[in-house]
């Protein structure tokens, strides 16, 4: 019996030691966020813990393609109650039309870590129907203007660079431009298709889009007429974003080159919408998270420069 007890104690000691060692191993591999960084959960979208009006926690998405603060209608009603002063409005987006929404014209302040911003109104709509349950809202590019901001997809954080901080030489700088309203950023890149045809164009950076790349309708039509989208099959997505359903086709590009960096075998969507934001001819398409996730990304939203460094994701 004595030997049996000693054996049990030894087994328990070994199991406990292994458990502790395993915990240390896990702790060692957990990345430590840099000073001033806030956690960013990349789950097709970029999710952040946000404080609305100084005290109300909300899980929100950062969408660089949006110039509005959006709140999910269920979250809004549950948190703030019914508001008879809401005004109706029409909003367009990636869907093929316009969507009826409401506006809360009271001032809205929110903060993400050290970043704080106030907007004159918020759009209230059924956002969860588009981006999934558990999302309370969406904040856009106006909160970032004038700042240099790092988005690290591999480790999972966002960080505002200090004014005196230098960007290291392992980042490649890409001079960008902006739309007329100067609140959305445009980046040049090249898409090479299976037949060898290379399209060099300007693409709107849209972190609200999970896909790698999406061509607007005019670009799709031009490539189809040239025979460069061979094998693309059209489909209709019923919930295609703000504005309802969208019609598009998918094709695998041979490669995408951005800032001299190449990503191979990229699945891209080709819009065939007749109306909505994807018919905008001011740019050739959208750049989304599935492409940006290959890099550590810094945006200089004052000088409109994007910095990229391939990551180890």
N, C-alpha and C positions, 0 to 999 in steps of 0.2 A: 504493500500500500504506500509505504514511504517513497519507494522508487517511482510509483505511478504519479504521486502528487508532485514530485520533483520534475517529472516529464511534462506534466500539464503546465507547471509554472514556467518551465523553459520554453514551451511552445507559445504561451501567452507573451512572454518577454520578447521572443523573436518577432511575433506578429505585431506587437506594439512598436518595436524598433523599426520594423519595415514600414509601418504606417507613418511613423514620425519622419523617417527618411523620405518617404514618398511625398509627404506634405512639404518638406523642405525643397524637394525637387520641383514640385509644382510652383512653390513660391519663387524659386530661382528663375523660372522661365517666364513668369508673369512680367510683362513689360511695365516699366515705370514711366509714367507720363512726365514730360518736361514741365518745368516751372511755368505756371500760368496757363497750362493746357486744360481743356475740358474734355470729358469723355465723349466720343462720337461713335455710335453703333452703326456700322454699315450693314444694313440688311436690305439690299437693293436700293433703298433710300438712305439718306444720312439723318439719323435720329439723334435728338438732343433732349436733355432735361432742361426745361425752360421755366422761368418764373414770370407769370403774368401779373401785372400790377403789384409787384413786390412780394406777393405772398401766395399766389395760386399756382401750384405745380402743374405742368402740362408736358406731355411728350409730343415734340414737334419735329417736323422735317424742314431741312434747309433746302430751298429751291431757288437756285441762282437764275432760273428763267422766269421768275415771278417778281413783280414789282408791288405785290400786295401782301398784307397779313391776312391769312385765311384761318377761320376757326370752324371745326366740325360742328354741325347743327345740334347733334345730340349732346356733345360736350358743352356747348354754349347754353343750351336750355337747362341741363342738369346743374351747371355751375352758377349761372347768372340769372336763371329764371326766364320767363317769357317777357319780351320787350315789345310793347305795342308801337314803339317809335321806329322800329326797323323799316328801312326803305327797300323797295324792290330794285333789282338791277340785273342786267344781262352781262354774262362773262363768257369770253371765248378761251379756248385752250387747245390741247392736243386732239380733242374730239372733233368731229366733223361739223359742228354747229355751235350754237350759243346755248348757255344754260342759265335758267332763272335762279338768281340768288337773292340774298338780302344783305343790306349794309347796316352796320352799327357805327354811326358817325361820331360816337364819343371817342375821346383820346385813349389810345392803347399803348401802355408802356410794357416792355418785356426785357428780360436779361438772360444771358447765357454765360455763366462764369463772369468774367470781367467786362464782357460786351453788354451794353445796354442801348436801347433804342426806343423811340416813341413814334407812333404813326397816328395820323388823324382819324383813321377809321379801320374797321376790319370787315372782311367779307365773310358772311356766315352761309355755309352750304353743307351738303352731305358729302364731306370729304372722305370719310371712312369707306364709302362705297367705291371710291377710286383707289385709295392707297392701303386699305386694310384696317381691321379693327385695332384698337390700341393707340391710334394716332389721334391726337386732340387738335392739331393745327399745323400750320405751315408758315414759315417766315421767309422773306425773299431778300434780294440783293440790296435794297436800300439800307439795311442794317450794317452792311459791310463797306459802303462807299467811303473812300479816303483812307482805307486801312490796308495793311499787308497781312494776309491771313493764310496760315498753313493748314492744309487738310491731309492728315496721314491716314490713308485707308488701311494700311497693313497693321499698324499698332492700334489705331482707333482713337484719334483725338483731333481737336481743332485748337489752334493757338494763334493769337494775335501777336505779331512780331513787334518788338520795341522799336521806336524810331531810330535808335542808333545801331540796331542789330544789322550785321551784314549777312547776305545770303551766300552760302558757301559755293565754291567753284564747281562742285559736282552737280549742281542744278543747271539746266539749260534754259536760257531766257527766250521767250517767244513774244515778240511785240504783237499786241492785239489791237482791236479797235472796238467801237461801241455803236449801238444803234443811235438814231437821232435823239432819243430821249435820254441817252447817256446813263441808263440804269441796267443795261444788259450787255454782256461782254461777248465779243466775236473773236474766234481764233482761226487762223489759217491751217489747213492740213491737206493731205493728199490721200485719196482712196484708190487703190489699184484693184481692178476686178479680175475675175478668172481668165478673161480673154486678153489680159495685159493692158487694157485701157486704164489710164490714170486720170482721175478727176482731181484737180487742185481747186479748192474753193474755200469759202468762209462759212464757219459753223458756229452757231450760238451755243455757248456753254450752259447746259441745263442739268443741274444736279437733282432736279425733280424727276428726271427720266432714268429708269433703271437700265435701259438698253445701252449698248456701246455707241451706236450712231443711228440716226434716223434722217432720211432724205425728205425734204419737202416735196410737195406734189409736182412743182415745176421741174425740179431736178430729176425726179423719177420719170416723168414724161420724156424729158430730153434723153436720158440714158436708154429708155425703152426704145425710142425711135432709132437710136444708134445701134441697137442690138446688143447692148452691154449687160442686160439683166436676164440673160438666158436661164430658164429653169425657175424663175421666180413665180410663186403661186399666190394669187390674191386671196385674202381672207378678211372677214369683218369681225372686229372686236367690239362686243356690245358695250362694255364699259371701257372706253378708250381714253379716259381723262376728262378734264373739264370740257364741256361741250357735247358729251354723249359718246356715241359709237364712232369708230374710225375704220376706214378701209385701207389696207396696206398689203404689201407683199414682203417676203423675207428672202435674202440672198446672202451667201457667204462671200465676203470680199477676201481677196488674196492677202491683202495687207493694208494697214493704215499707218501712214507716216506723219508724225507730229513732232515738231521741234527736232527733226533729225533722228528721232527714235521711232522704231518700227514695231508694230504689233501684228502678228500673223494670224490668218484664218479667223476673221472677225465677222460674226453674224450681224447684219444690219437690217433695219426695216426701211421700207420704201413707201412713203405715203401716197395714197391715191384719193385723198379727200378733195372735195369740191369747194369746201368752205372751212373756216376756222383757222387757227394759228398755223397749221401745217401747210397752208396755201400762201404764207408770207414769202414774197420773192426777194426780200432784202438779204437773205442768206440762203445757203444751199442745203442746210440741214441742222440737226442738233447733235451735240456731243453729250453723252450721258455717263453715268457712273461706271458701267461695265468696262468702258475704255479708260476713264480716269483712274480706276482702281489698280491699274498696272504701274502707277507712279505715286511718289510723294509729290504733292502739288502745293505750290504757293501762288496766291493771286495778289498782285499789287493793284488794288482797286482805285488807286490814285493816279498811277501812271499807265494803267491798262497793260500790264505785262503779266504773262503766266510763266512760272518756273516749274520745270518737270525734272524729276530724278527717278529712274526705274527703281522700283522697290523689290522686296524679296517675297512678296505675297504669293 
